[in-house]
Amino acid sequence: MLKCLIYFFETQKHSIDQANGGIGIIPYIWEQVQQYYFSLWLIQQKNENKNIQEFKPREIIISIPPPPRKIKKRKLFSFLDKENEE
């Protein structure tokens, strides 16, 4: 029963306030809890003889080129052009 409550409230992050001080959720989550702890046990059995020091993660280097810059050309003007028009 303790593992059911630990699974429901700590692993699944459900609110303790919603339980209203009871443990009535246990029959509804019993199958999920059994599958969860059984899969944890299987994982532990599979990795029991593995040496962590021998594990070397595969490193993949990805290079992304910078995007091309779009340069807007501004139209240059001067106040002298307006004086010449008048």
N, C-alpha and C positions, 0 to 999 in steps of 0.2 A: 504494500500500500504506500509505503514511503517513496519508493521509486516512481510510482504513478504520480504522486503529488509533486515530486521534484521535476519530473518530466513536464508536467502540465504547467506549473507555475514558473519554473526557472528556465527550462529549455524552450518552451513554447511562448513564454513571456505573457501569460494571461494574468489578469489582475486578481489579487487575493481578496480584494474587497467584494468582488462578484460572488465569491464562494459562500458568503453569509455565515462564516464559521463552520461550515460543514464539509464533508468529503464525498458528497453524492456524485461527483464526476467520475469516480474510479470505474464503475462498471461500463461507462461509455467509452473510456479511453484505454481500457485494458488491452485490447488487441494491438493498438498503435504502440503502446509501451513495450509489449512483448517483442514486436518487430524491431523497434528502435534499439533495445538493449541486445537483441540477438544479432543485429547487424553490427553493433559495436563489438560484440564478442568475436564475430567472424573476422572483422578487420584486424582485431588484436591478434587472433590466431594466425592470420595470413602474414602479418608483419613481425611476428615474434622472432624469427630467425634472421631478420634483415639488420644490417649494420648501417646506422645512420651516417657514419663517417665515410662509407663507400659511396653514398648517394651524391651524385654531382648533377645538379640541375642543368638542363640544356639551355644554353644562352643564345638568344636570337637577337641580332643587332639589326634594327630597322632605321634607315635614314630617310628622312622626309625633306625634299628640297624646299627651300623657302618659296612662297608664292611670288610670281612676278609683280613688280610694282607698276601701277598704272599712274603715269605722271600726266597731270592735266596742265596744258599750256594755257597760261593766262594771256588775255589780250592786254597789251600794254597801252596805256593812254597817258596823255599829259594834259595839263590844263592849258598849255600853249596852243594846242589844236583847237580848242573852243574859242580862243581869242581870235584866231585867224579866220574862223568861219563867220564871225560877226562882221 
